[in-house]
Amino acid sequence: MIIQTRKKIKRVAFFGDADLKPTDPTFRLAEETAKILAESGYIIVNGGGPGVMLAATLGAKLAGGKAEVVVINQEDEPGNYEGTDSKNMGSADVKYQTGDINSRTKKLVEIADAFVIFKGGTGTLAEVGMVWELAKFEYGHHEPLIFVGREWSEVIKTIEEKMNFEEKEKRVVVTVDKPEEVLRALEPAEN
């Protein structure tokens, strides 16, 4: 399924688990996805931390592409925050600084034109909730949500079946397994 939006997509934000190590299959999937997207000219955006965020920046750099990060000012970081990753920060082309976690998420949402979501925890779910609702309200010119990984198929199916979602809310998301499928999902709608 291709997500139909007329929005021009330039920046793609990556959301997902900050605790993943480079040997984890999801880390490698995120890295390869970012590489393929960067090869196609997309700018990769993430929260500047480890895990999926680092994988996104590394993938963009492998392709000679650009990566932008949005971070919380170091002196304002909450105690349980995953923090910034020095390798991610050092590789990024642009760094945005914010004062708290809500501002960080809002800035990511503001600058991104599409969202690629890998497995994660409550932070990932909070980000998903925000961008899914915005996509509904901007339907047709929305930022697509692309869930990557087999685990998402069942989760999204259950959400759509058990919750009171409108049809257009269901049409702003797609679940895929491979990086090439992410790239196809970002193709513009035919006018």
C-alpha positions as a Markdown table, in Angstrom:
| # | Residue | x | y | z |
|---|---|---|---|---|
| 1 | Met | 0.0 | 0.0 | 0.0 |
| 2 | Ile | 1.3 | 3.5 | -0.9 |
| 3 | Ile | 0.4 | 6.3 | 1.4 |
| 4 | Gln | -1.3 | 9.0 | -0.8 |
| 5 | Thr | -0.1 | 12.5 | 0.1 |
| 6 | Arg | 0.5 | 15.6 | -2.0 |
| 7 | Lys | 3.0 | 16.9 | 0.5 |
| 8 | Lys | 6.5 | 17.4 | -0.9 |
| 9 | Ile | 8.8 | 15.2 | 1.3 |
| 10 | Lys | 12.3 | 16.4 | 2.0 |
| 11 | Arg | 13.1 | 15.5 | 5.6 |
| 12 | Val | 12.3 | 12.1 | 7.1 |
| 13 | Ala | 12.3 | 11.6 | 10.9 |
| 14 | Phe | 13.3 | 8.3 | 12.4 |
| 15 | Phe | 11.7 | 7.2 | 15.7 |
| 16 | Gly | 12.5 | 4.1 | 17.7 |
| 17 | Asp | 14.4 | 2.4 | 20.5 |
| 18 | Ala | 17.4 | 4.3 | 22.0 |
| 19 | Asp | 18.7 | 1.2 | 23.6 |
| 20 | Leu | 19.5 | -0.8 | 20.5 |
| 21 | Lys | 23.1 | -1.8 | 19.9 |
| 22 | Pro | 24.7 | -1.8 | 16.4 |
| 23 | Thr | 24.5 | -5.6 | 16.4 |
| 24 | Asp | 20.7 | -5.6 | 16.8 |
| 25 | Pro | 18.8 | -6.5 | 13.6 |
| 26 | Thr | 16.5 | -3.4 | 14.1 |
| 27 | Phe | 19.5 | -1.1 | 14.4 |
| 28 | Arg | 20.8 | -2.5 | 11.1 |
| 29 | Leu | 17.4 | -2.2 | 9.5 |
| 30 | Ala | 17.2 | 1.5 | 10.5 |
| 31 | Glu | 20.7 | 2.1 | 9.2 |
| 32 | Glu | 20.0 | 0.5 | 5.9 |
| 33 | Thr | 16.7 | 2.3 | 5.6 |
| 34 | Ala | 18.4 | 5.7 | 6.2 |
| 35 | Lys | 21.1 | 4.8 | 3.7 |
| 36 | Ile | 18.6 | 4.1 | 1.0 |
| 37 | Leu | 16.5 | 7.2 | 1.7 |
| 38 | Ala | 19.6 | 9.4 | 1.8 |
| 39 | Glu | 20.8 | 7.9 | -1.6 |
| 40 | Ser | 17.4 | 9.1 | -2.9 |
| 41 | Gly | 18.0 | 12.7 | -1.7 |
| 42 | Tyr | 16.1 | 12.7 | 1.6 |
| 43 | Ile | 17.5 | 14.4 | 4.6 |
| 44 | Ile | 17.4 | 12.2 | 7.7 |
| 45 | Val | 16.2 | 13.7 | 11.0 |
| 46 | Asn | 16.4 | 12.2 | 14.5 |
| 47 | Gly | 16.6 | 13.0 | 18.2 |
| 48 | Gly | 20.4 | 12.9 | 18.4 |
| 49 | Gly | 20.6 | 9.9 | 20.7 |
| 50 | Pro | 21.8 | 6.3 | 20.5 |
| 51 | Gly | 20.0 | 3.3 | 19.1 |
| 52 | Val | 17.7 | 3.9 | 16.1 |
| 53 | Met | 18.7 | 7.6 | 16.1 |
| 54 | Leu | 22.4 | 6.8 | 15.7 |
| 55 | Ala | 21.6 | 4.2 | 13.1 |
| 56 | Ala | 19.7 | 6.8 | 11.1 |
| 57 | Thr | 22.5 | 9.2 | 11.1 |
| 58 | Leu | 25.1 | 6.5 | 10.3 |
| 59 | Gly | 23.0 | 5.3 | 7.4 |
| 60 | Ala | 22.6 | 8.8 | 6.0 |
| 61 | Lys | 26.4 | 9.3 | 6.2 |
| 62 | Leu | 27.1 | 5.9 | 4.5 |
| 63 | Ala | 25.2 | 7.2 | 1.5 |
| 64 | Gly | 27.0 | 10.6 | 1.6 |
| 65 | Gly | 23.7 | 12.2 | 2.7 |
| 66 | Lys | 22.7 | 14.7 | 5.3 |
| 67 | Ala | 21.5 | 14.2 | 8.8 |
| 68 | Glu | 19.9 | 16.6 | 11.2 |
| 69 | Val | 19.4 | 16.1 | 15.0 |
| 70 | Val | 17.2 | 17.7 | 17.5 |
| 71 | Val | 18.5 | 17.5 | 21.1 |
| 72 | Ile | 17.8 | 18.9 | 24.6 |
| 73 | Asn | 20.3 | 21.4 | 25.9 |
| 74 | Gln | 22.7 | 19.3 | 28.0 |
| 75 | Glu | 22.1 | 21.3 | 31.2 |
| 76 | Asp | 18.3 | 20.8 | 30.8 |
| 77 | Glu | 18.3 | 17.0 | 30.2 |
| 78 | Pro | 16.0 | 15.1 | 32.6 |
| 79 | Gly | 17.5 | 12.3 | 34.7 |
| 80 | Asn | 16.1 | 9.4 | 32.8 |
| 81 | Tyr | 16.6 | 10.8 | 29.3 |
| 82 | Glu | 18.6 | 8.7 | 26.9 |
| 83 | Gly | 20.9 | 11.6 | 26.2 |
| 84 | Thr | 22.7 | 12.5 | 23.2 |
| 85 | Asp | 25.2 | 10.3 | 21.4 |
| 86 | Ser | 28.6 | 11.8 | 20.7 |
| 87 | Lys | 29.0 | 9.9 | 17.5 |
| 88 | Asn | 25.5 | 11.0 | 16.3 |
| 89 | Met | 26.2 | 14.6 | 17.3 |
| 90 | Gly | 29.6 | 14.6 | 15.6 |
| 91 | Ser | 28.2 | 13.2 | 12.4 |
| 92 | Ala | 25.2 | 15.5 | 12.1 |
| 93 | Asp | 25.1 | 18.3 | 9.5 |
| 94 | Val | 22.6 | 20.4 | 11.5 |
| 95 | Lys | 21.9 | 20.4 | 15.3 |
| 96 | Tyr | 18.8 | 22.0 | 16.8 |
| 97 | Gln | 18.8 | 22.5 | 20.6 |
| 98 | Thr | 15.6 | 22.7 | 22.7 |
| 99 | Gly | 14.9 | 23.1 | 26.4 |
| 100 | Asp | 12.9 | 20.0 | 27.2 |
| 101 | Ile | 11.5 | 16.7 | 25.8 |
| 102 | Asn | 8.2 | 18.2 | 24.6 |
| 103 | Ser | 10.1 | 21.0 | 22.7 |
| 104 | Arg | 12.4 | 18.4 | 21.2 |
| 105 | Thr | 9.5 | 16.3 | 20.0 |
| 106 | Lys | 7.6 | 19.4 | 18.6 |
| 107 | Lys | 10.7 | 20.5 | 16.8 |
| 108 | Leu | 11.2 | 17.0 | 15.2 |
| 109 | Val | 7.5 | 17.1 | 14.1 |
| 110 | Glu | 7.9 | 20.6 | 12.8 |
| 111 | Ile | 10.9 | 20.0 | 10.5 |
| 112 | Ala | 10.0 | 16.5 | 9.3 |
| 113 | Asp | 7.8 | 15.8 | 6.3 |
| 114 | Ala | 7.4 | 12.0 | 7.0 |
| 115 | Phe | 8.0 | 9.6 | 9.8 |
| 116 | Val | 9.7 | 6.2 | 9.8 |
| 117 | Ile | 9.0 | 4.3 | 13.0 |
| 118 | Phe | 10.8 | 1.3 | 14.4 |
| 119 | Lys | 10.1 | -0.6 | 17.5 |
| 120 | Gly | 10.6 | 1.3 | 20.7 |
| 121 | Gly | 9.2 | 2.2 | 24.1 |
| 122 | Thr | 6.9 | 4.8 | 25.6 |
| 123 | Gly | 8.8 | 7.7 | 24.0 |
| 124 | Thr | 8.2 | 6.1 | 20.5 |
| 125 | Leu | 4.5 | 5.6 | 21.3 |
| 126 | Ala | 4.2 | 9.3 | 22.5 |
| 127 | Glu | 5.8 | 10.4 | 19.2 |
| 128 | Val | 3.5 | 8.1 | 17.2 |
| 129 | Gly | 0.4 | 9.4 | 18.9 |
| 130 | Met | 1.3 | 13.0 | 18.1 |
| 131 | Val | 2.2 | 12.5 | 14.5 |
| 132 | Trp | -0.7 | 10.2 | 13.8 |
| 133 | Glu | -3.3 | 12.7 | 15.0 |
| 134 | Leu | -1.6 | 15.5 | 13.0 |
| 135 | Ala | -1.7 | 13.3 | 9.9 |
| 136 | Lys | -5.4 | 12.8 | 10.3 |
| 137 | Phe | -6.1 | 16.6 | 10.5 |
| 138 | Glu | -3.8 | 17.3 | 7.5 |
| 139 | Tyr | -5.1 | 14.4 | 5.4 |
| 140 | Gly | -4.1 | 14.7 | 1.8 |
| 141 | His | -1.2 | 17.0 | 2.7 |
| 142 | His | -0.2 | 14.9 | 5.7 |
| 143 | Glu | 3.1 | 13.6 | 6.8 |
| 144 | Pro | 3.1 | 9.9 | 6.2 |
| 145 | Leu | 3.7 | 7.4 | 9.0 |
| 146 | Ile | 5.7 | 4.3 | 7.9 |
| 147 | Phe | 6.0 | 1.6 | 10.5 |
| 148 | Val | 9.0 | -0.7 | 9.8 |
| 149 | Gly | 9.3 | -4.2 | 11.1 |
| 150 | Arg | 7.1 | -7.3 | 11.4 |
| 151 | Glu | 6.0 | -6.5 | 15.0 |
| 152 | Trp | 4.1 | -3.4 | 13.8 |
| 153 | Ser | 1.7 | -5.3 | 11.5 |
| 154 | Glu | -0.1 | -6.9 | 14.3 |
| 155 | Val | 0.1 | -3.8 | 16.6 |
| 156 | Ile | -1.4 | -1.5 | 13.9 |
| 157 | Lys | -4.0 | -4.0 | 12.9 |
| 158 | Thr | -5.2 | -4.4 | 16.5 |
| 159 | Ile | -5.2 | -0.6 | 17.0 |
| 160 | Glu | -7.3 | 0.0 | 13.9 |
| 161 | Glu | -9.7 | -2.9 | 14.7 |
| 162 | Lys | -10.2 | -2.2 | 18.4 |
| 163 | Met | -10.2 | 1.6 | 18.5 |
| 164 | Asn | -12.6 | 4.1 | 17.0 |
| 165 | Phe | -10.4 | 5.2 | 14.1 |
| 166 | Glu | -11.9 | 7.0 | 11.1 |
| 167 | Glu | -11.0 | 5.6 | 7.7 |
| 168 | Lys | -8.7 | 8.5 | 6.8 |
| 169 | Glu | -6.8 | 7.9 | 10.1 |
| 170 | Lys | -6.1 | 4.4 | 8.8 |
| 171 | Arg | -5.0 | 5.7 | 5.4 |
| 172 | Val | -2.1 | 7.8 | 6.7 |
| 173 | Val | -0.1 | 4.8 | 7.9 |
| 174 | Val | 1.5 | 1.8 | 6.3 |
| 175 | Thr | 3.5 | -1.1 | 7.7 |
| 176 | Val | 6.5 | -2.5 | 5.8 |
| 177 | Asp | 9.4 | -4.9 | 6.4 |
| 178 | Lys | 12.1 | -3.7 | 4.1 |
| 179 | Pro | 14.0 | -0.4 | 3.4 |
| 180 | Glu | 13.0 | -0.5 | -0.3 |
| 181 | Glu | 9.3 | -0.5 | 0.8 |
| 182 | Val | 9.9 | 2.6 | 2.9 |
| 183 | Leu | 11.2 | 4.4 | -0.2 |
| 184 | Arg | 8.2 | 3.3 | -2.2 |
| 185 | Ala | 5.8 | 4.5 | 0.5 |
| 186 | Leu | 7.4 | 8.0 | 0.2 |
| 187 | Glu | 6.6 | 8.3 | -3.5 |
| 188 | Pro | 4.3 | 11.3 | -4.1 |
| 189 | Ala | 0.6 | 10.8 | -4.9 |
| 190 | Glu | -0.4 | 11.1 | -8.5 |
| 191 | Asn | -2.4 | 14.2 | -9.2 |
